[in-house]
Amino acid sequence: MTEEVEQLLKNLKLGRMLGVYDSQLRATEKGDVTYSDFIAGLLRAQWHERQENALEWRIARAKLPERWSLETFRLLAVWCG
């Protein structure tokens, strides 16, 4: 990755793209991935991170007394049922 690309990704706060850039680029250079797929992979990674962050923000904002997950819910259902 060039210093310019790295700095731009940092300035734009695209941390997830920064994290996957090199591996995506290597796959593209090998010919395993098209350049269009390369861009799509970078964008998809960033989108997934934003979705995860949005979910975490909503959970924190809900101020639930405990953090529940599907696994803990299943354990509760087995224990109670």
C-alpha positions as CSV (number, residue, x, y, z in Angstrom):
1,M,0.0,0.0,0.0
2,T,1.3,3.4,-0.8
3,E,1.7,6.0,2.0
4,E,-0.8,8.2,0.2
5,V,-3.5,5.5,0.1
6,E,-2.8,4.6,3.7
7,Q,-3.1,8.3,4.8
8,L,-6.3,8.8,2.8
9,L,-7.9,5.8,4.4
10,K,-6.9,7.0,7.9
11,N,-8.1,10.5,7.2
12,L,-11.5,9.3,5.9
13,K,-11.8,7.0,8.9
14,L,-12.0,3.9,6.8
15,G,-10.2,1.7,9.3
16,R,-11.7,-1.6,8.1
17,M,-10.7,-0.9,4.5
18,L,-7.2,-0.2,5.8
19,G,-7.1,-3.5,7.5
20,V,-8.1,-5.6,4.6
21,Y,-6.5,-3.6,1.8
22,D,-3.2,-5.6,1.5
23,S,-4.8,-9.0,1.5
24,Q,-7.5,-7.9,-1.0
25,L,-4.8,-6.4,-3.2
26,R,-2.6,-9.5,-3.2
27,A,-5.6,-11.6,-4.3
28,T,-6.3,-9.2,-7.1
29,E,-2.7,-9.2,-8.2
30,K,-2.6,-13.0,-8.4
31,G,-5.6,-12.8,-10.7
32,D,-7.9,-14.5,-8.3
33,V,-10.1,-11.4,-8.0
34,T,-11.1,-8.7,-10.5
35,Y,-10.4,-5.1,-9.7
36,S,-14.2,-4.6,-9.5
37,D,-14.3,-7.4,-6.9
38,F,-11.3,-5.8,-5.1
39,I,-13.3,-2.5,-4.7
40,A,-16.4,-4.4,-3.7
41,G,-14.5,-6.4,-1.1
42,L,-13.1,-3.2,0.5
43,L,-16.5,-1.5,0.5
44,R,-18.2,-4.7,1.9
45,A,-15.7,-4.9,4.8
46,Q,-16.3,-1.3,5.7
47,W,-20.0,-1.7,5.5
48,H,-20.0,-4.7,7.8
49,E,-17.9,-2.8,10.3
50,R,-20.4,0.1,10.3
51,Q,-23.3,-2.3,10.7
52,E,-21.5,-4.0,13.7
53,N,-20.8,-0.6,15.2
54,A,-24.4,0.6,14.7
55,L,-25.7,-2.6,16.5
56,E,-23.3,-2.1,19.4
57,W,-24.4,1.5,19.7
58,R,-28.0,0.5,19.8
59,I,-27.4,-2.1,22.4
60,A,-25.5,0.3,24.5
61,R,-28.2,3.0,24.1
62,A,-30.9,0.5,25.2
63,K,-29.2,0.3,28.6
64,L,-30.2,-3.3,29.1
65,P,-29.3,-4.7,32.5
66,E,-27.5,-7.6,30.9
67,R,-26.0,-8.4,27.5
68,W,-28.1,-11.2,26.0
69,S,-27.2,-13.2,22.9
70,L,-28.8,-16.1,21.1
71,E,-26.5,-18.5,22.9
72,T,-27.5,-17.3,26.4
73,F,-31.2,-17.2,25.4
74,R,-31.0,-20.9,24.3
75,L,-29.3,-21.8,27.5
76,L,-32.1,-20.1,29.5
77,A,-34.7,-21.9,27.4
78,V,-33.1,-25.3,28.0
79,W,-32.7,-24.5,31.7
80,C,-36.3,-23.4,32.1
81,G,-38.0,-25.8,29.8
